[in-house]
Amino acid sequence: MANEGVTIYFVRHGETYLNHYGRMQGWSNAPLTDNGIEDVHRCGRGLADVKFDAVYTSDLTRTQDTAGIILEENGQADNLTMVQMPEFREVFFGSYEGMFGSEAWGSVAKHMGYETTQDMFLNTDIPARMNAFREADPYHDAENFMMFWDRVEKGLIKLIDKHRDSGETILLVAHGGTIRYILQNLIPDLTDTQALLNASVSVASYHGGKYHLDRYNDVSHFKDAE
C-alpha cells in the first residue's frame, strides 16, 4: 500500500467576465463567460476517460461551476461530491479587486520604484510583487505572499494527508496563482512557470517519496463536441 501514491489533476477554472475584461480577480466572484463554459466542456470531454476518486474546489463559484461541467462530461456528476476548500482561493488583491489589471499593476510598479510594469516584471519575482500589492493597497487588505502561501499550504497538507499512498486520482479545480505555487512547491525543478491558461490541466503524481510533473498548462486534450 505504501507505494501506491496519488495523482492530482489541477484544473484552472474557465474564463470569467473579469478575466475577459482584463480586471483583477482574486476573491471576487464573476460568472464564466460563454466561451469559458465551452472551453470547460472541451476540457471535460478530453478527460472523459479519467476516473476521479475525489473532487475538490475552492469556495468561489467559478471553480465549482468548472468542476461541475467537467464531472458532467466525465459521467461522474452523480457519484462524486465536490468538497469546497477556502484554502484554495486565489490570492486576495484587496482594494485592487475588479480594477483594470494595467492600472493595478501600474500602481504596484510605481510603489516598487519602477517606471514601467515591464521593468517590474523583468526585475522582481511573484512573492516580492505580492508583498508590494499589500503595501501599495491603500487599505492594506491585499494578501502578501506569506499570508497567501500559509493558507494554501494548509489546504495542501490536508489533501495530501488524506490521499497520499491511496492510489487514487484527485481532481482539484482552483486558480492560476494558487495552482502555480502549489506545483512550484511540490516540484522543485519546475522551470516552466508561465501563467496558466483558463481550463488548462496540470498533473502531478506522487510515488516513491517524490512528486513528478506529468503535464503543465496543457490544453492539447481539449475535445470538440462530435
HELIX and SHEET records of a PDB file:
HELIX    1   1 TYR A   17  HIS A   20  1                                   4    
HELIX    2   2 ASP A   34  GLY A   46  1                                  13    
HELIX    3   3 THR A   61  ASN A   74  1                                  14    
HELIX    4   4 PRO A   86  PHE A   88  5                                   3    
HELIX    5   5 GLY A   94  TYR A   96  5                                   3    
HELIX    6   6 GLY A  101  HIS A  111  1                                  11    
HELIX    7   7 THR A  117  ASN A  123  1                                   7    
HELIX    8   8 ILE A  126  ALA A  136  1                                  11    
HELIX    9   9 PHE A  145  HIS A  163  1                                  19    
HELIX   10  10 GLY A  176  LEU A  186  1                                  11    
SHEET    1   A 6 MET A  82  GLN A  84  0                                        
SHEET    2   A 6 ALA A  54  THR A  57  1                                        
SHEET    3   A 6 GLU A 168  ALA A 174  1                                        
SHEET    4   A 6 VAL A   6  ARG A  12  1                                        
SHEET    5   A 6 VAL A 201  HIS A 207 -1                                        
SHEET    6   A 6 LYS A 210  ASP A 218 -1                                        
END                                                                             
